[in-house]
Amino acid sequence: MEDTGYIRARLSAPSHAGAAWRATLRFINGDGDAVARREVELRATRAEDVPVALLAAIAALVGNEIEMAEGLPPLTGDVVEFEVPLRCRQSAS
């Protein structure tokens, strides 16, 4: 099944060197309903590793295949919040 909507994310930078970034992810469907939410510790300790780890966390939240309509904003500061349009294909169970 394919769904469209957007991801609303809040990323928190590590509090000390070697700690992982944390993310709160919400998938909002095309009808505006929040259908999935998850708080995760990303497998990233450096800002440059966050995009790949974040995409993996989003895919685990909404389905196997995702397509983001735009890229991520710059990861500057201790907290980064953003919304990005998304299409996903749910995995068959």
N, C-alpha and C positions, 0 to 999 in steps of 0.2 A: 504494500500500500504506500502511496506517495502522499506527502503532506507538505504544505508550505506554511510559512510563518516567519518567526524570527527568534533569535536567541538574545536574551537579555543577560548580560554577564557582569559580574563584579569580581575583579581580580585584586588580590592583596599580595603585596611584595613580602618576601621573607623578612622576619624580624632580625635575623642574624645570618652571617655567612654560612653557607652550607645547608640552610633550611630551604624547604620547598615553597613555591608559590601556592596560594590557595585560591579557589574559585567557587563562586556561587553561580550556578547556571539555571536559567529558566527557559523552557521552550514555550512560546506563545503561538498557538495555531492561527490559521487564517481568519478564524471567527473571533479572535481576540481572547480566547480562553487559555489560561496557563495550564498546560496539560502535563508538564513534567518539571521537576525541580530536583536539583542535587547539589550538595556541597562536596567538593573534592579537593584532595591534595594533588596538585599536578606533579608529574615526574619531571620537574624542572627546577633547578636552583639558580639558573642564570636567565636574565630577560630574553636573550636570544634563543633559548630553548622553549620558551613559553608557547609560541604559535603551534608547533607540532604537538606538544603535550595537550594544549587546549583543544585542538581539532580531534584528537583521540578521545578526550573526555566528552565532547559534544556528540561524537559518533556513538559512544556508549550510552548516552542519554536518550538519543532520538532514533537511532537506527544505524545500519551498517554503512550506508552510502549517504554522504551529505555534500551539498554544493552551496557554498557561501557566495552571496551576490557581491560582496566587497571584502576587502582585507580588514585586518585588525588595526585599531588605532595605535599610535605610539605608546609603548609601555613606560611612561615616565611618572614618577611619584610613587607613593606608597599604596594608593588605591586607584584602580582604573575601572571605570564603568562605561559600558557601551551596549548598543543594540545593533545587530547585523541581520539582514534578511537571509533566509535559509530555505532550502528545499531538501527534503530527506526522503529516503525510501526505507520503510520499516523492514526489519529482518523477518523472514518467515519463521514461525515457531511451530 
